Amino acid sequence: MKTSSDASGFVLLTERVPHVVLEIRYYSDYNFVGRRIDGYEEPLALITREAADALRTVSESLYEKGYCLKVFDAYRPVCAVEHFVRWAADVSDVRMKPYFYPAVDKSELDEKGYVSSRSGHSRGSVVDLTLIDMKTGRELDMGGPFDLFSEASHPDYAGVTREQHENRMLLQRAMIDGGFLPIKSEWWHFILKDEPYPDTYFTFPVTASSLK
């Protein structure tokens, strides 16, 4: 695996994308691990310049329709992924199971692909996000929360309501039109189609000082 600590191709998402809202879950204790994740030193979203520019286009399009983007995660340092792997190996720590993997045994998280030794997030052009209705100030109902380890998180899951499916497709269409690709297992996860660093995994921490 090729790694780099060079953050010169990255920017602060909030400086490039107007109206975006951040809820950086891995800086907090409210995530599937239950504590702040290694490498998240500030509640910021770092991302490649190319992905930020594409996301600005998405944001402007959705803003005209009355929605704004809410981002849960963007660039993820390699040490954070390693933290996830260590956590998954400790099958006794299931404090967050009721919230994030209620129907999956923790020992199966790696086998089922919910935790992996590598993440596209570490290449800097992946983003996890949802939509906020600006009239209500609330997230759109997507039929399941961010980071739910379940088939219910698949974008085309048949068990959601028509409205929930339409909300997922609203987000997906906007992201695809902006140059991002969805994945089959998570409605919130999108990767820039033409990512600038397809073979490089970055190691610098999530903090504004990494960009200086």
N, C-alpha and C positions, 0 to 999 in steps of 0.2 A: 504493500500500500504506500503510495507516494504521499508524503505529508509536507506541510509548509506552515511557517509562522508569519508569513508575509501578508499583512492585511491591507496593502496598498490598493487593492481592487475593490475594497468594501466601503460602504457608507452607512450612516445612520438612517434607518428607514423613515423615521419621522421628519428628517430634514429633506427628503426627496418626495414624500407622498403626503399631500395635504389631507386633513380630515381623518387620517387613520387613527384607530384606537388600539392601545396595547394592553394586553393582559398576559404577561410573560410568565406562564405557569411554572416553568422550571426554575425561576428565581424564587418562587414561593414554596410553601409546604403543601399546597393543594395541587398535587400531581400524583401519578400512580406509585411513586416511590414514597412520598409522604415527607419529604424534606427538600431543601434547596439542592439543586444538582450542581456537581462540580463544574467549574468553568463559567457559571452564570454569576458574575460579580456585580452586575447592575441590571435593573429591569428594562433592558433595551432590546431592540431588534436590529441586528447588523445583517447586511445582505450585500450581494454583489451589485455594482452599479447597474449592470445590465438588467438584473431582476428588479431593482428598484424602479428603473425607468419604465419597464413593462407594467409593473404594479401601479405606477402612477396613472397610466392609461386606463387600467381597469377601474381604479378608484374614481377617476373623473367621469367615466361612463356610468358607473353605478350611482354616483352622487347626483347626477341629473335625474335619476329615477327615484331618489329619496332614500338611498341607502349609503352607509359607509362601511368600510372594512374594519374588522376587529381581528388583530393578529395575536395568536397564542405563542408562536415560535417561528424563527427564521433560521439564521446561521446557528449551528450547534457544534461546539468544539469537540474534538475527538475524545477529550477526557470525560465529557458528559456521556458520550456513548459507552465508554468503558465503565462509568458509574452505573449505568443501566444494566450492563452485563453482570457486574458484581452483585447488584441487587437481585437480579433474576436467579442467580445461583443460590441465594439464601432463601430456601423455600419456607423457612419459619417466619419470615417477615411478611405478613399478609394484612397489615393494618389498613391498607387502602383498597383491599379486595372488594368490599361492598359497593364502592363508588366507580371503580375502573375495570374490574374483571370479575364480576359476580358469578358468571357462569363458566369460568375457565379455571382449571387448577393451575396454580402458579408454576408447577413443574413442567407444564406444557407450553409456557409462553414462548420459549425459544423454538420449540418444534413447530408451533403454529405460526411463527414468523412475527410475533408481536414485539419481540426484542431481538436485535441483531447486532453483530459485532461491528457493522459498518452502517452509516446512515448518509443518505444523500444530502441531508441538512448540513453535514460537515463540508460539503463542497460549495455551500454558500448561496445557492440559487433555488432553494426549496422554501416554501412558506406554508404554515398551518394557519387557517383563518376561517372566519365566518362573517355574517352580515348583520348589521344593526339597522333597524327601521328607524329613521330619524324622527318620524312623527311620534313614536312611542318611547324611543330611547332604549328599546329592548332588542336583544338578539332575535333573529328569526328562528322559529321552531324547526329544527333540522331532524327531529325524530330521535335524537340521541346526542349526548354530550361529546365534546372534544376528548380524544384519547380513550374512548370506550373500546375495550378489547372484545369485540363481538362482531358477528356477521351483520348485526343491525347497523354497523358503521359503514357497510358497503354502500356506495352511492346509489346503486340500483336495488337495494334491499326492498323486497315486496311487502314487508310488514309495516311500513310507515303509511301514514295517511296521504291522501292526494295532495293536501296543502304542504305537508312536510317534504314530499317528493318534489313538488314544484319549487320549493325554497332551495333544495339541494341543486336542482337543475339551473336555477337562476344564478347561483354562485358559479357552478361549473361552466355554464355558457360564457359568462363574463370573463372567467379566467382563461378559457380556451381562446376566446376572441383576442385576449391580450397577450397571447403567446405562451401560455402555460399548458402543461399536460396534467390530467388527473391520474389517479391510480385506482385500482379496482377495490381496494380494501378500506379506504378512509375518505369520507366525503370532504374533509377539511384540508387535505394534503395535495399540493400542486408543485410541480417542478418546471422551471423555465425550459422551454423546448430546446433553445440554443444556449445551454449553460456554458459560461466561459471557461470553467475549470472542471471538465467532466471526469478527470482522472486524479484530481488533487483533493486531499482531505486536510482541512486546516486545523491548527492547534491553538491559536491565540484565544484568550478569554473574551467573554461577552462583557465588554466595558468600553466606554468612549475613548479611553486612553490607548486602546489597541489601534485606533485609527490615526494616531498622531505620529 
